[in-house]
Structures are given as structure tokens and as C-alpha cells.
Amino acid sequence: MQSSFKLRQIRIATLFLLPAIIIFLLGLVVPLINTFELSFNRLSMGSRWSDRDYVGVENYERMVDDDHVRSSVGVTLRFAAVVLVAELVIGMGLALLLEKPIKGAAVFRTIFILPLMVSPVAVGLIWRYLLDGRIGLINHYLGLIGIPAQTWLGNPDLAFFSIVITDIWQWTPFIFIILLAGLQALPSEVLEASRIDGANWWQMTFLIKVPMLRSILLVTILMRLIDVFRALEVIFIMTFGGPGRSTQVLSLHIYKTAFTSQTLGYASTIAVVLMFIMLVLSLILLLFSNPLKERADF
């Protein structure tokens, strides 16, 4: 009787999960399989799937010698390094400032997380107009203090700096929220014991709090690193990878290869490599964010 009841529960659960499973297979698994298959073929935009031409590993060999891919990888890594360090430092600083109950803390927290609620497309448009060389507000306010107008999105160095500032503005609140929650969850006994032992603010922060937040920091960095490798919309709207290739990250290069150059097979090859990088980062994230890992090891 009990076994039949459990079997009935399993059937009901399967029935409710079946639509989600079907959507998952059609929306994610099938496109991934098709992308991997297409990476070994040559296919142009507008051609039928049956017209694809099998070329083996030719696309992968081409990618190894492609200067555009190497340049895009370099820009992506440089972009990731700069924004991660800046966002981590600013986010940690804000979290330390607001970890204690202070007057107006709720207002400050709300203001800090507002950029996180704005869609990437809106963020790109906002900052594109703010940084416009002729009508941008940033140049207007710089002119009030005697600084000449800059072509923010027309100069390679300034364009890279612009997308960095935009990403920091949008994603620092994400790190701030996670680190603030981590700081507030630290055991008060340890902190109180350090105060009794005479530890000052710097010692408590860098010798006690930061080491205790090490796992949270690592997971946060990995999550943001995954997001950085997927960055597309904001950079697409602000610079479209220019001037030249100064802001062309790998995901944007994949888009251009597929929809501008219209070489879907080669674009799929680069996308497969990017998916592999994302898979490795995701596995590392799961390894360090598994709450049962320590118990299992014990």
C-alpha cells in the first residue's frame, strides 16, 4: 500500500515537472548540441541546415591562428581583471561602512542597489548618452571645472575606461549585497573576543573578517567572472567593440562573426570554446559553493 502511494506521488511529481523538462530540453540542450555539431561544419547565414558542409576541425585550427580571437580574449581578460578588482574593493568598502546599524542605512542600501535593477540595455543607453562627446552630461560638468570635452567612446583607451566604469556602476551593488550579508552573518563571539584582545579596526578587518569571508569572496569572484565572460549588451550598445577592437570582448566577437560576417559555423566554434570556459568556471563555483562539502569530507 505504501509503495503504491509513493509510486503515485512520483508519477504526479513527474507530470508537473514534465513541461519544465521539455522546455529545458528544447530551449537549452538541443541548441547546445546543434552548436557543437555546427562547429565542425561550414554554414553561412540564410543557408539551410541540410546545406552545411562538414570540415572537421578546420574551424578550430582557424580559431587558433585568428588574431581577432586572440585580441578579443585579451580584451576580455583585461576587462575582467580591472572590473573584478575595482568592484571587489568598492563593494567591500561599502559593506564595511554599512555593516553596523547607522541612521539612514536603509536609504543608502536602496540607493546602492538601484543600478543592479536596471536592465543591461537601459544601462548601455544611459551611459552612451552620458558619455556622448557633444551632448553628454559628463563633458558638460567637466567643462564647468575647466576640463576640456573628451571623446569618451571615440578614443580606444577612453572607450575601454568607459565600459569599465559602466560595469563597475552596474555590478558593484551585487558584490556589496553578498559581502554585506556575509559580514552580518559572522559569529559575534569571535569579533567580541578580538575586541577584548585589543584588536583595532584594521586588524579585525584584514586578519579576522576577510579570512572568515574567504569562501564567500571566492564564490563572488567566480560568479562575477562568469558574468564578465558573458558581457554583451552594454558593450554592444555603447561601442559595438570599437574604436577598432579596443572594447571587443569575446562574446561580442562571436556575435559579429555570426551576424555580421554571417559565418555561423566558425561562430559556433568560438562559442563552444566560450561555453567550455564557462563550464570550467561553473564547476569551480559549484565546488566552492557546495554547503555540504565540508560535512561530506568530515
Sequence and secondary structure as in RCSB ss.txt:
>XXXX:A:sequence
MQSSFKLRQIRIATLFLLPAIIIFLLGLVVPLINTFELSFNRLSMGSRWSDRDYVGVENYERMVDDDHVRSSVGV
TLRFAAVVLVAELVIGMGLALLLEKPIKGAAVFRTIFILPLMVSPVAVGLIWRYLLDGRIGLINHYLGLIGIPAQ
TWLGNPDLAFFSIVITDIWQWTPFIFIILLAGLQALPSEVLEASRIDGANWWQMTFLIKVPMLRSILLVTILMRL
IDVFRALEVIFIMTFGGPGRSTQVLSLHIYKTAFTSQTLGYASTIAVVLMFIMLVLSLILLLFSNPLKERADF
>XXXX:A:secstr
 HHHHHHHHHHHHHHHHHHHHHHHIIIIIHHHHHHHHHTTEE BTT  GGG EE TTHHHHHHHT HHHHHHHHH
HHHHHHHHHHHHHHHHHHHHHHHSS  TTHHHHHHHHHHHHHS HHHHHHHHHHHT TTT HHHHHHHHTT    
 TTTSHHHHHHHHHHHHHHHHHHHHHHHHHHHHHTS HHHHHHHHHTT  HHHIIIIIIHHHTHHHHHHHHHHHH
HHHHT  HHHHHHTTT STTTT  HHHHHHHHHHTS BHHHHHHHHHHHHHHHHHHHHHHHHHH TTHHHHH 
